[in-house]
Each structure stands twice: as C-alpha cells, then as structure tokens.
Amino acid sequence: MRYPIGMEFDLFYELAVPDPAVRDEARTFRETLDELCVADSCGFRTAWFVEHHFMRGYSHSSAPDLVLAAASQRTSRLRLGHAIVPLPYHHPVHVAERLATLDILSGGRVDFGFGRGFSPEEYSVFGVEMGESRERVAESLAVLRGHFRGRPLSHSGKYYRMEEIDVVPAVVQRPHPPLWMAAVSPESFELAAQLGVGALAGPFKPWFMVRADIERYRAGVREYPDPASEGLNTRVGMTLGLFCLEDGRQARAIAASNITWFYRELLRRTAPLLRKLHAGYEYYRRFGGLAFLLEKTVNLAALETAGMVVAGDPDHCIRKLEQYSAGGVDHILCAIGAGGSPSDLVVESMHTVSKHVIPHFCQ
C-alpha cells in the first residue's frame, strides 16, 4: 500500500531498553527488525532511527546505520530514515561513505536527516565545542552536497580541507537521497526552508508550538524556492507517540505506561541543556520553563493535551490525527514502540493503523 498524497505514516525508533530483565538489548534489536518486516508489507513509508550515545535505557541506537543496513536486507519497499545524524560528531567524508553504502544496499531507499545533537556529554566525549555546532553542520552539509555531485571532492573550510579526493561509493538516488534537518527552534525551521530540505520536528514540543513553526517553514519555502528540489525536499515530519488498537482501553494503558515513560526520559535527558546556557542553544533555555512544567506533570492526560501523544481506538486516533494533517504535517513519525512497548502489541498496533488509519488519510 502506498499513498501519493495526504499525510504519510512512518515509524520512529529509539531502541529503548527500560528493563533488561524483561527485554535485553539483543532481543530489542531482533524484535525491532521483525517489526520492520511487518511495516514493509502494511503501508508504512519510512522507518527512522535516531543516533544517541551514553543513554542507557532510553536509547541504545548508537550505530543506526548498521541497524538500517540489516533492515535493508530484510525489507524491499520500506524506506530507511537515517536521522538524525549529529554532524558535529562526525567527519563528513565518513558520513558520505556510509550514507552511500546504505543507499546501495537498500536499492536507493534511504532518507538522510542531519542536525546538531543536544547532549553536552556527547559533545564533551567527542571533543567538539557546542558553540561550533551550527558552523560545523553547515560546513559538513556543504561537503556532503559536493560528494553528491559525483566528482572528485575539494573543500576548504574552517574545519575540513580536502583536495580532489575520490570518495566512493556514490549514492544511487539522483540527485541524492531526500534530505531532512532536525528543527527545534523557530529559526531552525526557517533555516531548513532556506537550505531546501525537509524539516523534522522532534518530540520535544507541544503541538501548538510546532504548528506555528510549520507556518514559519512554509513561509520560508515560499520565500526561498529551490527549483531543483521540485518540492520533494520541502516537507515536514513530526514525531508523535502513537498507540492504536481495536481495544482503545488497552491502547491507552500501553501509552500511559511505556510512551509516558519515553517522554519522561526524554525530558530528563534534555534537562542538562535546559539548566545551563550553552552557546548556540539559547532557545532550549527559553523553552526550559515549559519543559520543566511538562517534566513535573508527565502523564498521559498532559501529553494528550499538549498534542504529543495519540492513543485509543481507530476512530479516536483518526479524529486526533486530522489536526496534524490540517496543520501541514506531511509525515507522522509514529513512536509506536516508544518506551519498550511489547513487540507483539506494537505489531498489533501497526496492523490496526494500516487497516483503519492510513486509508483514511490516503483519500
């Protein structure tokens, strides 16, 4: 099942291991790959995997390109979302080589998302100053786009220099895989529009704030049109905690425990960035008051009121999801397995969404 118009449905994975006694790392990876095989046959467009480090419990997705490479050999239609890659931590040539390898292995099914990352600990361990993050992302993107042109690569910048290097392999997709940028601040949404790339709104913010950000992004797309993209790269994806079952009570029970845990952990992991002012991350400090309030009141009711979770039976989920479609979201990144939800119920929810919800938004 594929849908050329309307809001598309993707999957979002953090690879959480909340309780190793219930489900350890190996089982988590195994069951996730099994879930992707189901997604391949039931209408989900893309499976997105994040990159995080040193976040035991919350996210064991430290090498997402390897998981996606495995998924590429077990699926045939599902697109593989490599996002976001925190570019300041990586040499852009390494990123280009791995992205192209994955594009070949998948037969041209990769979407690539980039961003700055948000963890002070990650920046410290990888030896990068947070204040350099915006410059490093811009320069790395320039190197990647140079590689996409298919010629020997030359670049002379503040952080990277290379002269006529022959980077192999080359990406399969032309002119390149779809590009997405992680966006949190309103300014980041405008920058994504200027760059001619899609905007990925993470699970950090309530819907009313994201809706305003989308309006700013759309205005930027109109102001900075990119004829080469033909509109293919100017889309908005939004991560959403979603659990949909025929039994709405059971869906809400799962969301109340596992998905709520996911958001609570997310806010806890973000707290170091909110409590201390880091150069280049001033918006997170301004956002801190609202995040602190959410952290103290994280429950299903609060998350639903904020428009960050949808849980219930198909009719309920359809009604709630319509607001995102009307608000300009092109891709819903469904965090169905967030918080280590049992895989059998994740699969059941995927089938329920495929049978009842996706067709409603294909019309």
Summary of the structure (lengths in Angstrom):
residues: 363
radius of gyration: 19.4
end to end distance: 12.7
largest distance: 60.7
contacts: 1232
relative contact order: 0.15
helix: 49%
strand: 17%
